[in-house]
Amino acid sequence: MAAAGDGPWLDDAAGRLVRPFTVSNGRTEPSIALDLMSQVMATGVTPLGYLGPEHAQALDLCRAPVSVAEVAAQLRLPAVIGKVLLSDLVDCGALTTKPPAYHHTPTDRSLLEAVLDGLRRQL
């Protein structure tokens, strides 16, 4: 039985009913380089053709700027599969991407503290 808001692709007892790599047709390499902290946002362009329900869900999550990692987490997909889906949407013009906003090394103390704060809020 699917949990509320999860849709038909998740089952409380069995977990995900569709294997993650099936979602990307077995692809593990996105067509563009995306960092987990890259920001993606919908452009308003409607993708031509059928891309799949996960693409539609990803596009819906990108109405406001959001990180690649957040989209993958919300879709409950491995990050690499999230990157493939998002790169498909960038390729068809439905999303735009912006590199991460940090100007220092990704292990900058302020970044690590922000991640720690976010983790603490989740627990």
C-alpha positions in Angstrom: 0.0 0.0 0.0 1.5 3.4 -1.0 2.1 5.9 1.7 0.2 9.2 1.4 1.8 11.5 -1.2 4.2 8.9 -2.5 2.2 7.8 -5.5 2.1 4.4 -7.1 5.9 3.9 -7.2 6.4 3.3 -3.5 5.0 0.6 -1.3 5.2 0.7 2.6 6.3 -2.9 3.0 8.2 -3.5 -0.2 9.8 -0.1 -0.8 10.3 1.2 -4.3 8.3 -0.9 -6.9 10.4 0.4 -9.9 14.1 -0.1 -9.8 16.0 3.2 -9.8 18.0 2.5 -12.9 14.8 1.6 -14.8 13.8 5.2 -14.3 16.8 6.4 -16.3 16.6 3.5 -18.9 19.8 2.1 -17.4 21.8 5.3 -17.9 24.2 6.3 -15.2 25.9 9.2 -16.9 24.1 12.6 -17.2 24.6 14.4 -20.5 25.8 17.5 -18.6 28.0 18.0 -15.6 25.9 18.6 -12.5 27.3 19.0 -9.0 25.0 17.9 -6.1 24.9 21.5 -5.0 24.1 22.9 -8.5 20.8 24.8 -8.5 18.2 23.9 -11.1 15.0 25.8 -11.9 12.1 25.3 -14.3 12.2 27.6 -17.4 8.5 27.3 -18.2 9.2 25.4 -21.4 7.1 22.3 -21.8 9.2 19.3 -22.8 8.2 17.8 -26.1 7.4 14.1 -26.1 7.0 11.7 -23.2 9.8 11.7 -20.6 8.2 9.7 -17.8 6.5 10.4 -14.4 9.7 10.9 -12.6 10.7 13.7 -15.0 7.4 15.4 -14.4 7.9 15.1 -10.6 11.4 16.5 -10.9 10.1 19.4 -13.0 7.4 20.1 -10.5 10.0 20.3 -7.7 12.0 22.8 -9.7 9.4 25.6 -9.8 11.8 27.5 -7.5 15.6 27.1 -7.4 16.6 23.8 -5.8 19.7 21.8 -5.5 20.3 18.6 -7.5 20.7 16.7 -4.2 17.4 18.0 -2.9 15.5 16.9 -6.0 17.1 13.4 -5.9 16.2 13.1 -2.2 12.6 14.3 -2.7 12.2 11.7 -5.6 13.8 9.0 -3.3 16.3 8.2 -6.1 20.1 7.7 -6.0 21.9 11.0 -6.8 23.3 9.7 -10.1 19.8 8.9 -11.3 18.5 12.3 -10.2 21.3 13.9 -12.2 20.4 11.9 -15.3 16.7 12.9 -15.1 17.6 16.6 -14.5 20.1 16.6 -17.4 17.3 15.2 -19.6 15.2 18.2 -18.6 18.0 20.7 -19.2 18.7 19.1 -22.6 15.0 19.7 -23.7 15.1 23.3 -22.3 12.7 22.7 -19.4 15.3 23.4 -16.8 18.1 25.8 -16.4 21.1 25.2 -14.1 23.5 27.3 -12.1 26.8 26.1 -10.6 27.0 25.9 -6.8 27.2 29.3 -5.0 30.2 28.6 -2.8 33.3 30.5 -3.7 35.7 28.5 -1.5 36.4 24.8 -1.3 33.3 22.6 -0.9 34.6 21.7 2.6 34.4 25.3 3.8 33.6 25.4 7.5 30.4 27.5 7.0 29.1 25.0 4.5 29.8 22.1 6.8 28.0 23.9 9.7 25.0 24.5 7.4 24.9 20.8 6.5 25.2 19.9 10.2 22.4 22.3 11.1 20.2 20.8 8.4 20.9 17.2 9.6 20.1 18.2 13.2 16.7 19.7 12.1 15.9 16.3 10.4 16.6 14.3 13.6 
